[in-house]
Amino acid sequence: MANLCSNTMEISGDENTLSALAKKIEDQDKELLELFPWFEITKYDYGLWKDTLSIYPTLISFSYGSKWAPPEKQLYSLVDAYPTLTFKGTFEEPSMEIFGKITGEKGSLCLEYQEPLEYFTEYYENFAEERELIENGPYKDFLNSLLENSYDDYSSIHHYLEPLIVRRLKDEDLPLFINKNWITAEKMFQDRFKRVNHETV
C-alpha cells in the first residue's frame, strides 16, 4: 500500500466557473473524475474526503489523499483548465519528509517544497508559537515551559523543534532533561551532556 500524502485545497475566483466546478464535484462528474481521479469522494485514503468538502459562492475547500506525493501533473492540468480560478493548497507526507504548498492562478501553478520546520511554522499556529518561545522568548519562560510539559505524548511534528531546544539550553540545565521521554532528542541531550562533562562520546 502506498504512503498517504495529505493535501488541502482552496479554490476561489470567477463565480460562474467556480459554481460549475462545484457542481461537477458534487455530482461526481465522470469526465472530471477521469481527468482528476482524486476528486472522487471516498471514505478511503486516496481521494476527496467528503466530510471536509465545503462549497460557498466564492470558495470551494476540501482535503484529499494521494499516493506518495501530491498529484503534481494533475494539479498543473487542473490549474491550466481553470485559468480564471485561484488555487491555494498544502501537502504533507511526514514519513517521506515531503511538505509544501501549492499556489495557482491565471493558468500557472507553483508547487513549492518546504523544509519541515518552515512548513509547520507557517501552517500550524501552536507550533509557530512554541518555536517563537524556544528561539526568542525569555530564557526563564522557555525553561519553565519545558519543565512543566510532559513529553510522553509529544506530538510527532514537535520533534522538529528539538534541535532548537538543544541549541538554546544552557549547559548547567542539561541534566534536567536527561531523563525526559523525548522522541528523538534524548541522544542529542546525552551526547551534549557528555561533552560538557568531558566524557567520551
CYANA upper distance limits for C-alpha pairs under 8 A (distance plus 0.5 A):
  2 ALA  CA     67 LYS  CA      6.04
  2 ALA  CA     68 TRP  CA      6.59
  3 ASN  CA     67 LYS  CA      6.30
  3 ASN  CA     68 TRP  CA      5.46
  3 ASN  CA     93 GLU  CA      8.16
  3 ASN  CA     95 SER  CA      8.47
  4 LEU  CA     45 ASP  CA      7.49
  4 LEU  CA     46 TYR  CA      7.92
  4 LEU  CA     65 GLY  CA      6.76
  4 LEU  CA     66 SER  CA      6.46
  4 LEU  CA     67 LYS  CA      5.78
  4 LEU  CA     68 TRP  CA      6.26
  4 LEU  CA     69 ALA  CA      8.18
  4 LEU  CA     93 GLU  CA      7.07
  5 CYS  CA     65 GLY  CA      6.10
  5 CYS  CA     66 SER  CA      5.67
  5 CYS  CA     67 LYS  CA      6.35
  5 CYS  CA     68 TRP  CA      6.05
  5 CYS  CA     69 ALA  CA      5.81
  5 CYS  CA     70 PRO  CA      7.00
  5 CYS  CA     91 PHE  CA      7.20
  5 CYS  CA     92 GLU  CA      6.17
  5 CYS  CA     93 GLU  CA      5.10
  6 SER  CA     63 SER  CA      7.82
  6 SER  CA     64 TYR  CA      6.68
  6 SER  CA     65 GLY  CA      5.40
  6 SER  CA     66 SER  CA      7.23
  6 SER  CA     70 PRO  CA      8.47
  6 SER  CA     91 PHE  CA      6.12
  6 SER  CA     92 GLU  CA      5.89
  6 SER  CA     93 GLU  CA      6.92
  7 ASN  CA     63 SER  CA      6.00
  7 ASN  CA     64 TYR  CA      5.77
  7 ASN  CA     65 GLY  CA      6.49
  7 ASN  CA     66 SER  CA      8.04
  7 ASN  CA     70 PRO  CA      7.49
  7 ASN  CA     89 GLY  CA      7.53
  7 ASN  CA     90 THR  CA      6.04
  7 ASN  CA     91 PHE  CA      4.81
  7 ASN  CA     92 GLU  CA      7.07
  8 THR  CA     61 SER  CA      8.12
  8 THR  CA     62 PHE  CA      6.43
  8 THR  CA     63 SER  CA      4.74
  8 THR  CA     64 TYR  CA      6.88
  8 THR  CA     89 GLY  CA      5.52
  8 THR  CA     90 THR  CA      5.70
  8 THR  CA     91 PHE  CA      7.03
  9 MET  CA     61 SER  CA      6.08
  9 MET  CA     62 PHE  CA      6.05
  9 MET  CA     63 SER  CA      6.66
  9 MET  CA     87 PHE  CA      7.43
  9 MET  CA     88 LYS  CA      6.21
  9 MET  CA     89 GLY  CA      4.68
  9 MET  CA     90 THR  CA      7.32
 10 GLU  CA     59 LEU  CA      7.34
 10 GLU  CA     60 ILE  CA      6.19
 10 GLU  CA     61 SER  CA      4.84
 10 GLU  CA     62 PHE  CA      7.25
 10 GLU  CA     87 PHE  CA      6.28
 10 GLU  CA     88 LYS  CA      5.67
 10 GLU  CA     89 GLY  CA      6.57
 11 ILE  CA     18 LEU  CA      8.26
 11 ILE  CA     59 LEU  CA      6.15
 11 ILE  CA     60 ILE  CA      5.59
 11 ILE  CA     61 SER  CA      6.82
 11 ILE  CA     85 LEU  CA      7.12
 11 ILE  CA     86 THR  CA      6.10
 11 ILE  CA     87 PHE  CA      5.20
 11 ILE  CA     88 LYS  CA      7.08
 12 SER  CA     18 LEU  CA      7.33
 12 SER  CA     58 THR  CA      6.15
 12 SER  CA     59 LEU  CA      5.16
 12 SER  CA     60 ILE  CA      7.05
 12 SER  CA     85 LEU  CA      6.12
 12 SER  CA     86 THR  CA      5.69
 12 SER  CA     87 PHE  CA      7.21
 13 GLY  CA     17 THR  CA      8.40
 13 GLY  CA     18 LEU  CA      7.16
 13 GLY  CA     58 THR  CA      6.95
 13 GLY  CA     59 LEU  CA      7.99
 13 GLY  CA     84 THR  CA      6.85
 13 GLY  CA     85 LEU  CA      5.03
 13 GLY  CA     86 THR  CA      6.25
 14 ASP  CA     18 LEU  CA      6.45
 14 ASP  CA     58 THR  CA      8.19
 14 ASP  CA     84 THR  CA      6.47
 14 ASP  CA     85 LEU  CA      6.62
 15 GLU  CA     19 SER  CA      6.37
 15 GLU  CA     57 PRO  CA      6.95
 15 GLU  CA     58 THR  CA      6.43
 16 ASN  CA     20 ALA  CA      6.75
 17 THR  CA     21 LEU  CA      6.74
 17 THR  CA     82 TYR  CA      8.35
 17 THR  CA     84 THR  CA      8.10
 17 THR  CA     85 LEU  CA      8.15
 18 LEU  CA     22 ALA  CA      6.58
 18 LEU  CA     57 PRO  CA      8.21
 18 LEU  CA     58 THR  CA      7.69
 18 LEU  CA     59 LEU  CA      7.98
 18 LEU  CA     60 ILE  CA      8.18
 18 LEU  CA     85 LEU  CA      7.73
 19 SER  CA     23 LYS  CA      6.69
 19 SER  CA     57 PRO  CA      7.43
 20 ALA  CA     24 LYS  CA      6.89
 21 LEU  CA     25 ILE  CA      6.79
 22 ALA  CA     26 GLU  CA      6.64
 22 ALA  CA     55 ILE  CA      7.38
 22 ALA  CA     60 ILE  CA      7.50
 23 LYS  CA     27 ASP  CA      6.40
 24 LYS  CA     28 GLN  CA      6.21
 24 LYS  CA     29 ASP  CA      5.43
 24 LYS  CA     32 LEU  CA      7.42
 25 ILE  CA     29 ASP  CA      6.95
 25 ILE  CA     32 LEU  CA      8.21
 25 ILE  CA     39 PHE  CA      7.17
 25 ILE  CA     40 GLU  CA      8.29
 28 GLN  CA     32 LEU  CA      7.94
 28 GLN  CA     33 LEU  CA      7.44
 28 GLN  CA     39 PHE  CA      8.24
 28 GLN  CA     40 GLU  CA      7.04
 28 GLN  CA     41 ILE  CA      8.06
 29 ASP  CA     33 LEU  CA      6.78
 30 LYS  CA     34 GLU  CA      6.67
 31 GLU  CA     35 LEU  CA      7.00
 32 LEU  CA     36 PHE  CA      6.41
 32 LEU  CA     37 PRO  CA      8.04
 32 LEU  CA     39 PHE  CA      8.19
 33 LEU  CA     37 PRO  CA      4.93
 33 LEU  CA     38 TRP  CA      7.78
 33 LEU  CA     39 PHE  CA      6.59
 33 LEU  CA     40 GLU  CA      6.71
 35 LEU  CA     74 GLN  CA      8.03
 36 PHE  CA     74 GLN  CA      6.82
 36 PHE  CA     78 LEU  CA      8.23
 37 PRO  CA     47 GLY  CA      7.65
 38 TRP  CA     46 TYR  CA      7.25
 38 TRP  CA     47 GLY  CA      4.73
 38 TRP  CA     48 LEU  CA      6.36
 38 TRP  CA     64 TYR  CA      7.49
 38 TRP  CA     65 GLY  CA      7.83
 38 TRP  CA     66 SER  CA      7.48
 39 PHE  CA     47 GLY  CA      6.48
 39 PHE  CA     48 LEU  CA      5.75
 39 PHE  CA     64 TYR  CA      8.38
 40 GLU  CA     47 GLY  CA      5.93
 40 GLU  CA     48 LEU  CA      6.12
 41 ILE  CA     47 GLY  CA      6.52
 41 ILE  CA     48 LEU  CA      5.19
 41 ILE  CA     49 TRP  CA      6.50
 41 ILE  CA     50 LYS  CA      6.08
 42 THR  CA     46 TYR  CA      7.96
 42 THR  CA     47 GLY  CA      6.26
 42 THR  CA     48 LEU  CA      6.50
 42 THR  CA     49 TRP  CA      6.47
 42 THR  CA     50 LYS  CA      7.09
 43 LYS  CA     49 TRP  CA      7.01
 43 LYS  CA     50 LYS  CA      7.77
 44 TYR  CA     49 TRP  CA      8.44
 45 ASP  CA     49 TRP  CA      8.44
 45 ASP  CA     64 TYR  CA      8.31
 45 ASP  CA     65 GLY  CA      6.00
 45 ASP  CA     66 SER  CA      7.99
 46 TYR  CA     64 TYR  CA      7.39
 46 TYR  CA     65 GLY  CA      4.90
 46 TYR  CA     66 SER  CA      5.46
 46 TYR  CA     67 LYS  CA      7.28
 47 GLY  CA     64 TYR  CA      5.71
 47 GLY  CA     65 GLY  CA      5.61
 47 GLY  CA     66 SER  CA      6.99
 48 LEU  CA     53 LEU  CA      8.37
 48 LEU  CA     62 PHE  CA      7.66
 48 LEU  CA     63 SER  CA      6.64
 48 LEU  CA     64 TYR  CA      4.67
 48 LEU  CA     65 GLY  CA      7.07
 49 TRP  CA     53 LEU  CA      7.44
 49 TRP  CA     62 PHE  CA      7.67
 49 TRP  CA     63 SER  CA      6.37
 49 TRP  CA     64 TYR  CA      5.82
 49 TRP  CA     65 GLY  CA      8.08
 50 LYS  CA     62 PHE  CA      8.47
 52 THR  CA     61 SER  CA      8.00
 52 THR  CA     62 PHE  CA      5.47
 52 THR  CA     63 SER  CA      6.34
 53 LEU  CA     60 ILE  CA      7.95
 53 LEU  CA     61 SER  CA      6.35
 53 LEU  CA     62 PHE  CA      4.91
 53 LEU  CA     63 SER  CA      7.64
 54 SER  CA     59 LEU  CA      8.47
 54 SER  CA     60 ILE  CA      6.28
 54 SER  CA     61 SER  CA      5.75
 54 SER  CA     62 PHE  CA      6.83
 55 ILE  CA     59 LEU  CA      6.59
 55 ILE  CA     60 ILE  CA      5.12
 55 ILE  CA     61 SER  CA      7.13
 56 TYR  CA     60 ILE  CA      6.66
 66 SER  CA     70 PRO  CA      6.54
 66 SER  CA     71 PRO  CA      7.20
 67 LYS  CA     71 PRO  CA      8.46
 68 TRP  CA     93 GLU  CA      7.64
 68 TRP  CA     96 MET  CA      8.49
 69 ALA  CA     91 PHE  CA      8.23
 69 ALA  CA     92 GLU  CA      8.28
 69 ALA  CA     93 GLU  CA      7.31
 69 ALA  CA     98 ILE  CA      7.77
 70 PRO  CA     91 PHE  CA      6.91
 71 PRO  CA     75 LEU  CA      6.63
 72 GLU  CA     76 TYR  CA      6.88
 72 GLU  CA    111 LEU  CA      8.30
 73 LYS  CA     77 SER  CA      6.85
 74 GLN  CA     78 LEU  CA      6.55
 75 LEU  CA     79 VAL  CA      6.69
 75 LEU  CA    109 LEU  CA      8.19
 76 TYR  CA     80 ASP  CA      6.61
 76 TYR  CA    108 SER  CA      7.89
 76 TYR  CA    109 LEU  CA      6.40
 77 SER  CA     81 ALA  CA      6.56
 78 LEU  CA     82 TYR  CA      6.83
 79 VAL  CA     83 PRO  CA      6.58
 79 VAL  CA     85 LEU  CA      8.12
 79 VAL  CA     87 PHE  CA      7.92
 79 VAL  CA    104 GLY  CA      6.74
 79 VAL  CA    105 GLU  CA      7.42
 79 VAL  CA    106 LYS  CA      8.27
 79 VAL  CA    107 GLY  CA      5.56
 79 VAL  CA    108 SER  CA      6.89
 79 VAL  CA    109 LEU  CA      6.93
 80 ASP  CA    106 LYS  CA      8.28
 80 ASP  CA    107 GLY  CA      4.69
 80 ASP  CA    108 SER  CA      6.99
 81 ALA  CA    107 GLY  CA      7.56
 82 TYR  CA    106 LYS  CA      8.45
 82 TYR  CA    107 GLY  CA      7.03
 83 PRO  CA    105 GLU  CA      6.76
 83 PRO  CA    106 LYS  CA      4.91
 83 PRO  CA    107 GLY  CA      4.59
 83 PRO  CA    108 SER  CA      8.19
 84 THR  CA    105 GLU  CA      7.63
 84 THR  CA    106 LYS  CA      6.41
 84 THR  CA    107 GLY  CA      7.99
 85 LEU  CA    105 GLU  CA      6.65
 85 LEU  CA    106 LYS  CA      7.61
 86 THR  CA    103 THR  CA      8.09
 86 THR  CA    104 GLY  CA      6.14
 86 THR  CA    105 GLU  CA      5.11
 86 THR  CA    106 LYS  CA      7.93
 87 PHE  CA    102 ILE  CA      7.80
 87 PHE  CA    103 THR  CA      5.92
 87 PHE  CA    104 GLY  CA      5.25
 87 PHE  CA    105 GLU  CA      6.88
 88 LYS  CA    101 LYS  CA      8.00
 88 LYS  CA    102 ILE  CA      5.99
 88 LYS  CA    103 THR  CA      5.13
 88 LYS  CA    104 GLY  CA      7.07
 89 GLY  CA    101 LYS  CA      6.10
 89 GLY  CA    102 ILE  CA      5.29
 89 GLY  CA    103 THR  CA      7.05
 90 THR  CA     99 PHE  CA      8.15
 90 THR  CA    100 GLY  CA      6.22
 90 THR  CA    101 LYS  CA      4.67
 90 THR  CA    102 ILE  CA      6.29
 91 PHE  CA     98 ILE  CA      8.14
 91 PHE  CA     99 PHE  CA      6.09
 91 PHE  CA    100 GLY  CA      5.95
 91 PHE  CA    101 LYS  CA      6.65
 91 PHE  CA    102 ILE  CA      8.39
 92 GLU  CA     97 GLU  CA      8.27
 92 GLU  CA     98 ILE  CA      6.05
 92 GLU  CA     99 PHE  CA      4.86
 92 GLU  CA    100 GLY  CA      7.15
 93 GLU  CA     97 GLU  CA      6.60
 93 GLU  CA     98 ILE  CA      5.48
 93 GLU  CA     99 PHE  CA      6.88
 94 PRO  CA     98 ILE  CA      6.60
 94 PRO  CA     99 PHE  CA      7.91
 97 GLU  CA    116 PRO  CA      7.56
 98 ILE  CA    113 TYR  CA      7.69
 98 ILE  CA    114 GLN  CA      8.25
 98 ILE  CA    116 PRO  CA      8.30
 99 PHE  CA    113 TYR  CA      6.27
 99 PHE  CA    114 GLN  CA      6.01
 99 PHE  CA    115 GLU  CA      7.32
 99 PHE  CA    116 PRO  CA      6.79
 99 PHE  CA    119 TYR  CA      7.06
100 GLY  CA    111 LEU  CA      7.84
100 GLY  CA    112 GLU  CA      5.95
100 GLY  CA    113 TYR  CA      4.73
100 GLY  CA    114 GLN  CA      5.31
100 GLY  CA    115 GLU  CA      8.37
100 GLY  CA    119 TYR  CA      6.99
101 LYS  CA    111 LEU  CA      6.54
101 LYS  CA    112 GLU  CA      5.89
101 LYS  CA    113 TYR  CA      7.16
101 LYS  CA    114 GLN  CA      8.17
102 ILE  CA    109 LEU  CA      7.76
102 ILE  CA    110 CYS  CA      6.33
102 ILE  CA    111 LEU  CA      5.14
102 ILE  CA    112 GLU  CA      6.84
103 THR  CA    109 LEU  CA      6.38
103 THR  CA    110 CYS  CA      5.78
103 THR  CA    111 LEU  CA      7.11
104 GLY  CA    108 SER  CA      5.97
104 GLY  CA    109 LEU  CA      4.66
104 GLY  CA    110 CYS  CA      6.53
105 GLU  CA    109 LEU  CA      7.14
114 GLN  CA    118 GLU  CA      7.02
114 GLN  CA    119 TYR  CA      6.27
115 GLU  CA    119 TYR  CA      6.62
116 PRO  CA    120 PHE  CA      6.61
116 PRO  CA    160 TYR  CA      7.79
117 LEU  CA    121 THR  CA      6.65
117 LEU  CA    160 TYR  CA      6.55
117 LEU  CA    161 LEU  CA      7.95
118 GLU  CA    122 GLU  CA      6.68
119 TYR  CA    123 TYR  CA      6.73
120 PHE  CA    124 TYR  CA      5.73
120 PHE  CA    127 PHE  CA      6.98
120 PHE  CA    128 ALA  CA      7.66
120 PHE  CA    157 ILE  CA      8.20
121 THR  CA    125 GLU  CA      7.57
121 THR  CA    127 PHE  CA      6.36
121 THR  CA    128 ALA  CA      4.93
121 THR  CA    131 ARG  CA      7.99
122 GLU  CA    128 ALA  CA      7.48
124 TYR  CA    128 ALA  CA      6.74
125 GLU  CA    129 GLU  CA      6.77
126 ASN  CA    130 GLU  CA      6.65
127 PHE  CA    131 ARG  CA      6.60
127 PHE  CA    158 HIS  CA      7.70
128 ALA  CA    132 GLU  CA      6.68
129 GLU  CA    133 LEU  CA      6.84
130 GLU  CA    134 ILE  CA      6.70
131 ARG  CA    135 GLU  CA      6.58
131 ARG  CA    161 LEU  CA      7.32
132 GLU  CA    136 ASN  CA      6.00
132 GLU  CA    137 GLY  CA      7.00
133 LEU  CA    137 GLY  CA      4.73
133 LEU  CA    138 PRO  CA      8.03
133 LEU  CA    141 ASP  CA      8.20
133 LEU  CA    142 PHE  CA      6.52
134 ILE  CA    142 PHE  CA      6.18
134 ILE  CA    164 LEU  CA      7.44
134 ILE  CA    165 ILE  CA      6.86
134 ILE  CA    168 ARG  CA      7.96
135 GLU  CA    164 LEU  CA      7.46
135 GLU  CA    165 ILE  CA      8.47
135 GLU  CA    168 ARG  CA      7.72
137 GLY  CA    141 ASP  CA      7.15
137 GLY  CA    142 PHE  CA      6.74
138 PRO  CA    142 PHE  CA      6.78
139 TYR  CA    143 LEU  CA      6.56
140 LYS  CA    144 ASN  CA      6.55
141 ASP  CA    145 SER  CA      6.52
142 PHE  CA    146 LEU  CA      6.97
143 LEU  CA    147 LEU  CA      6.77
143 LEU  CA    169 LEU  CA      8.48
144 ASN  CA    148 GLU  CA      6.50
145 SER  CA    149 ASN  CA      6.70
147 LEU  CA    176 LEU  CA      8.39
150 SER  CA    154 TYR  CA      7.93
151 TYR  CA    180 LYS  CA      7.61
151 TYR  CA    181 ASN  CA      6.21
151 TYR  CA    182 TRP  CA      6.57
152 ASP  CA    181 ASN  CA      6.10
152 ASP  CA    182 TRP  CA      7.71
154 TYR  CA    158 HIS  CA      7.35
154 TYR  CA    159 HIS  CA      8.28
154 TYR  CA    182 TRP  CA      7.90
154 TYR  CA    183 ILE  CA      7.84
155 SER  CA    159 HIS  CA      7.88
156 SER  CA    183 ILE  CA      8.33
158 HIS  CA    162 GLU  CA      7.83
159 HIS  CA    183 ILE  CA      7.14
159 HIS  CA    184 THR  CA      7.09
159 HIS  CA    185 ALA  CA      7.95
161 LEU  CA    165 ILE  CA      6.93
162 GLU  CA    166 VAL  CA      6.74
162 GLU  CA    184 THR  CA      8.26
162 GLU  CA    185 ALA  CA      6.36
163 PRO  CA    167 ARG  CA      6.57
163 PRO  CA    185 ALA  CA      7.86
164 LEU  CA    168 ARG  CA      6.81
165 ILE  CA    169 LEU  CA      6.61
166 VAL  CA    188 MET  CA      7.79
166 VAL  CA    189 PHE  CA      7.23
169 LEU  CA    173 ASP  CA      7.00
169 LEU  CA    174 LEU  CA      7.17
170 LYS  CA    174 LEU  CA      7.24
171 ASP  CA    193 PHE  CA      7.88
171 ASP  CA    196 VAL  CA      7.38
173 ASP  CA    177 PHE  CA      8.14
174 LEU  CA    178 ILE  CA      7.19
174 LEU  CA    189 PHE  CA      7.41
174 LEU  CA    193 PHE  CA      6.88
175 PRO  CA    179 ASN  CA      8.43
175 PRO  CA    193 PHE  CA      7.85
177 PHE  CA    189 PHE  CA      7.83
178 ILE  CA    186 GLU  CA      7.29
178 ILE  CA    189 PHE  CA      6.83
178 ILE  CA    190 GLN  CA      6.87
180 LYS  CA    186 GLU  CA      8.05
181 ASN  CA    186 GLU  CA      7.85
182 TRP  CA    186 GLU  CA      6.10
184 THR  CA    188 MET  CA      8.47
185 ALA  CA    189 PHE  CA      6.80
186 GLU  CA    190 GLN  CA      6.61
187 LYS  CA    191 ASP  CA      6.41
188 MET  CA    192 ARG  CA      6.61
189 PHE  CA    193 PHE  CA      6.47
190 GLN  CA    194 LYS  CA      6.70
191 ASP  CA    195 ARG  CA      6.82
191 ASP  CA    201 VAL  CA      6.61
192 ARG  CA    196 VAL  CA      6.68
193 PHE  CA    197 ASN  CA      6.81
194 LYS  CA    198 HIS  CA      6.60
194 LYS  CA    199 GLU  CA      5.48
194 LYS  CA    200 THR  CA      7.28
194 LYS  CA    201 VAL  CA      6.76
195 ARG  CA    199 GLU  CA      6.31
195 ARG  CA    200 THR  CA      7.71
195 ARG  CA    201 VAL  CA      7.37
